[in-house]
Amino acid sequence: MAILKIARMGHPVLLAPAAEVEDPTAPEIRRLVADMAETMEDSGGIGLAAPQVHVGLRLFVWRTGAGGVSALINPELEQVGEETETAWEGCLSIPGLRGAVTRASRIRFRGLDIDGRAVEGEAAGLVARVMQHETDHLDGILYPMRMEDLALFGFNEELARAAAQRAAEKEET
């Protein structure tokens, strides 16, 4: 396995729609998934899409609740219900920044695993958010493009300072 170089915002690979994976069972796909998992773990991320490591293919990996890593190849997502939630997101391709993004609260997903078997299910909360974020990468979309209020976009340290200041002001009242 290897740690891969992560493409940063501004690189064309992040803005291009990714191609379908023709053979999910190919050895090079299995190796790519393993390398992506190692890269994600090394970088402290919770999800990573192939375009983020300069590979224009429709697949991503994410951390599971059990502490493992899963992969979804040629994913298709659809919103379940009307409920949305706004939460802070970061991205390994946009280091040091965070922004508030509104996404579907629940999704239905389907795709393939690395053995070529069909996978489908529903996800909510953080897993649903990660899957939507990573699928956006496959469509050439970065999370700032989804933001409704750029006042809620900034450097991690500045956002933390501002939150601490607001908390201190609340304690004074």
Secondary structure, 3 states (H helix, E strand, C coil): CCCCCCCCCCCHHHCCCCECCCCCCCHHHHHHHHHHHHHHHHHCCCEEEHHHHCCCECEEEEECCCCCEEEEEEEEEEECCCCEEEEEECCCCCCCEEEEEEEECEEEEEEECCCCCEEEEEEEHHHHHHHHHHHHHHCCCCHHHHCCCHHHEEEHHHHHHHHHHHHHHHHHC
